[in-house]
Amino acid sequence: MRIEHSKKPTKPRFWCNQTMDLQVSLEGLRQKINNQAGREDVVVAFDGVDKQVSTILSDISGMDLSTAGLRLAARKLRSAEAAFGVS
């Protein structure tokens, strides 16, 4: 008897990479702001963070938010989006 294993999406690994990339981008943005970088540099860094947050929010919009950690992450991202007026 052959047992078929269903292929599950590799979301955890994907999420890990996305959140690590977002953390790196946020740190870069923070450093630019703290070092009083030029406006263009800050805008470019912010645009990268904005795109990453928008992508993550788009990805989780249709997901089951049954786990506490995922609900918390979704709430924090939506709060950041609202606070910065990101759309």
DAHU-V483416 format. One record per pair of residues at least 6 apart in sequence whose C-alpha atoms are under 8 Angstrom apart, sorted by sequence separation. I is the first residue (numbers start at 1). J is the second residue. D is the distance in Angstrom with one decimal. If there is no record, write none. Layout:
<<I & J & D> <I & J & D>>
This chain:
<<65 & 71 & 5.4> <81 & 87 & 6.9> <32 & 41 & 7.3> <33 & 42 & 6.7> <32 & 42 & 6.1> <29 & 42 & 6.5> <60 & 74 & 7.4> <29 & 45 & 5.4> <28 & 45 & 7.1> <29 & 46 & 6.4> <57 & 74 & 7.2> <25 & 45 & 7.1> <29 & 49 & 8.0> <57 & 77 & 7.1> <57 & 78 & 7.5> <25 & 48 & 7.0> <26 & 49 & 6.4> <25 & 49 & 6.0> <53 & 77 & 6.9> <22 & 49 & 6.6> <53 & 81 & 7.7> <22 & 52 & 6.4> <22 & 53 & 7.6> <54 & 87 & 7.4> <18 & 52 & 7.8> <50 & 86 & 6.8> <18 & 56 & 7.6>>
